[in-house]
Amino acid sequence: MTKSWTRRRHRKENVKGRAAEPSHMFKNCRVVGCKHPARAGTQDGLDTRFCRSHADHYARHGSPYKRSYSAAEINPYRRAAVEWLLANKSDRWVANSIQRVATLYTNAGPHEEAFRLRGLPPRERATKAWARLRKHDIDPLLVVSVWLAVEMMVRDDIQGVDTVEFKRVQAAKVVHRLASGTHKRWAQGVGGAKELHVYPASRGNVLRYIGKDVQGAAELLYANAKDLPTANIEKANASARPTPRRIKVRRRQRKG
Ligand SMILES: [Zn+2]
């Protein structure tokens, strides 16, 4: 056995050995075209299939690359869905969905201020979101309308991401804004009035749970709704109010 043969064989085994190492050592971010390495497992709850920036996007939007719909994009759909629900309140699927949201409100337990929710598991924070909507007297019909709006929006979006997770996150973000956070204002303080705006995190697993609840309330209705509006949406103005004035919606407090 010559020295060079041994060296060659050694090198070959070395290569073989490296190839046999667990594949996670070499993984790249799964987003097509992204050259960054996927993240190693950490405790921050971000997905390890993606690089940091795509993992963060995924936590916030429910897709690693598709951005969330803006209010201007989704409001015409919300408005169309609300008008359709009001016109079909006696439909049994409509009544059933509204009842399901009412049940989420009833079963949510006592309301807690947003700043007390830090550190609670995402499932519990999602449940508290329902208590918050109940406290602010948000019409359950509005919650149902959000799921319908998201389904219609994804259906019409040629670049839509048609995953359950994306739809859940989109629905949760809108529902979350219907009654989000705790707002406090102190008239006096160093440098004038002080304000505290605490919005329970609009990212991560809490959104997935809220979205799952919304879907659970409205998916049967969506599956059985024969004449969901399409025409209204083409006529709708991007700046349209998402809800008619006769429906009670909590106004977001303005700064200053
Ligand atoms: Zn990436």
Residues whose N, C-alpha, C, O or C-beta is under 5 A from the ligand:
A	BS01	ZN	C29 V31 C34 H36 C51 H54
